[in-house]
Amino acid sequence: MKNGSELQEANLDIIFHHISDLIFQIRVIDVHHYEIEAVNEAYLASYETSKEAISGRRIEDFLGVDQGIQAIKRFQEAMIRKKTIQFEEGYSFPKQGYKLFDITLVPLVEEGNVSRIIGIAKDITEKRMNEEHLAQSEKLSIVGQLAAGIAHELRNPLTSLKGFLKLIQFKNSDQDIDRYAQVMDSEFHRIEQIIDEFLILAKPTKINFNYNRIDLILDEVIELLSGQANMKAIILTKEYHSSLPEIYCESNQLKQVFINLIKNAMDAIGEEGEITISARECNDKLQIRIIDNGSGIPDEELEKLGSPFFTTKKNGTGLGLTICKRIVKKHKGNLTIESNKGKGTIITLTFPKGVGN
């Protein structure tokens, strides 16, 4: 029969190994030398390793040089302060990829020196992503309200200016003035387009969902943009067939999304290039990809894409991609962008197959 201390130790062992957070115990050899002494099952599962393979290994040997140095700096901080420290930090895993953790390190002090460090790492990746999505939604809501006010305030003076311009054009016979008037007319048209984008962003439009064939929607968009592509010597390549399943959508809104994304790709290429539009079934989803061989997008700009008013175009408003993301979200879909500087961009859209709202 087990005594009280044995039962307590057994219970602690159960908690240690079955808690979902990553728990690890580090043996301190010296200020630069740290070895893994014990880890729980969650830690082993995350790194797809075993106790035998991990026990006694130096931290930088197991995690790799870069991540090992990152961990050692934190261990050194706990040693110097001899107090519990808490921080957020990200680490990469073999299959799960990058994860963000809320990490607590507890130094165990024996005879004035830190002999071991106990660590608990709680995965907060999803929590932080949800917080970012919420912040983005709130930001879009505020932008929408501002956009509606700006749009309505601009409409009236713009109408008056356009009216006076038409009057000048009607009465004018000077070619120089006529040329200036045409430039003004073109700029007024551009202001109207920006106002329209503001209003799309600002007000929830009533949409009628129906079952539609995605191949027919893509065919119409490609036909519409083929003339513009030909003028720039850009090849639009189709990689999809008519046997794709229908999706429950508002076809005009999806056309708007595809037109915006393909035109963005054309702008990225400039002249002489290729854009591939592919569509295929992927489990219970329908996946559409727009791939260009343009100049690509730097990492620092890629992170900001889709934020209101951020644009890489000289005359862009920064609202096109924001509107696309909003439409895709209404269709219970997802939009992701991958890009490498100098190698082009891949935009992937996924939608549920034939599922009504």
Secondary structure, 3 states (H helix, E strand, C coil): CCCHHHHHHHHHHHHHHHCCCEEEEEEEEECCEEEEEEECHHHHHHHCCCHHHHCCCEHHHHHCHHHHHHHHHHHHHHHHHCCCEEEEEEEEECCCEEEEEEEEEEEEEECCEEEEEEEEEEECHHHHHHHHHHHHHHHHHHHHHHHHHHHHHHHHHHHHHHHHHHHHHHHCCCHHHHHHHHHHHHHHHHHHHHHHHHHHHHCCCCCCCEEEEHHHHHHHHHHHHHHHHHHCCEEEEEECCCCCCEEEECHHHHHHHHHHHHHHHHHHHCCCEEEEEEEEEECCEEEEEEEECCCCCCHHHHCCCCCCCCCCCCCCCCCHHHHHHHHHHHCCCEEEEEEECCCEEEEEEEEECCCCC
